[in-house]
Amino acid sequence: MQIERNSNNQITIKVSSSIDSYGLQRLIDYLKYLEATAKSKAKQSDVDKLADEVNASWWKKNKKRFIK
């Protein structure tokens, strides 16, 4: 594995082609999450509350599909 930082303040990571693609995709998803939330000022409690509201709303709309 090689890790390089270039003059544009970007990091290049080179890995062997034998690496598990599922694990690599999970790592990429996590890095995208870190990049997207790097400047966020949201508190974890606010994020948790929003997630609970979204989940409750989704369940209310889709409950009939799973419980008969």
C-alpha positions in Angstrom: 0.0 0.0 0.0 1.2 3.5 -0.8 -0.1 6.7 0.6 0.9 10.1 -1.0 -0.2 13.7 -0.4 0.1 16.0 -3.4 0.4 19.7 -3.7 -3.4 20.2 -4.1 -3.9 18.9 -0.5 -5.3 15.6 -1.7 -4.3 12.1 -0.6 -3.8 9.2 -3.0 -4.0 5.7 -1.7 -2.8 2.8 -3.8 -3.8 -0.7 -2.8 -3.2 -4.2 -4.3 -5.9 -5.4 -6.7 -6.2 -8.5 -4.4 -7.9 -6.4 -1.7 -11.5 -7.4 -0.9 -13.7 -5.0 -2.9 -16.6 -5.1 -0.3 -14.2 -4.0 2.5 -12.7 -1.4 0.3 -16.1 0.0 -0.6 -17.0 0.3 3.1 -13.8 2.2 3.7 -14.5 4.5 0.8 -18.1 5.1 2.1 -16.6 6.0 5.5 -14.1 8.4 4.0 -16.9 10.1 2.1 -18.9 10.4 5.4 -15.8 12.0 7.1 -15.4 14.4 4.2 -19.1 15.3 4.1 -19.3 15.9 7.9 -15.9 17.5 8.4 -17.3 21.1 8.8 -20.6 20.1 10.4 -21.5 21.9 13.7 -24.3 19.5 14.4 -24.4 17.8 17.8 -24.7 14.0 18.0 -27.9 14.4 20.0 -29.4 16.4 17.2 -28.4 13.8 14.6 -29.8 11.0 16.7 -33.1 12.8 17.2 -33.4 13.4 13.4 -32.6 9.8 12.7 -35.3 8.7 15.1 -37.8 10.9 13.5 -36.9 9.6 10.0 -37.1 6.0 11.1 -40.4 6.5 12.8 -41.9 8.2 9.7 -40.5 5.5 7.5 -42.0 2.7 9.7 -45.4 4.4 9.8 -45.5 4.5 6.0 -44.1 1.0 5.4 -45.5 -1.0 8.4 -48.2 -2.6 6.3 -45.7 -4.1 4.0 -44.1 -6.1 6.8 -47.0 -6.8 9.3 -50.0 -8.6 7.9 
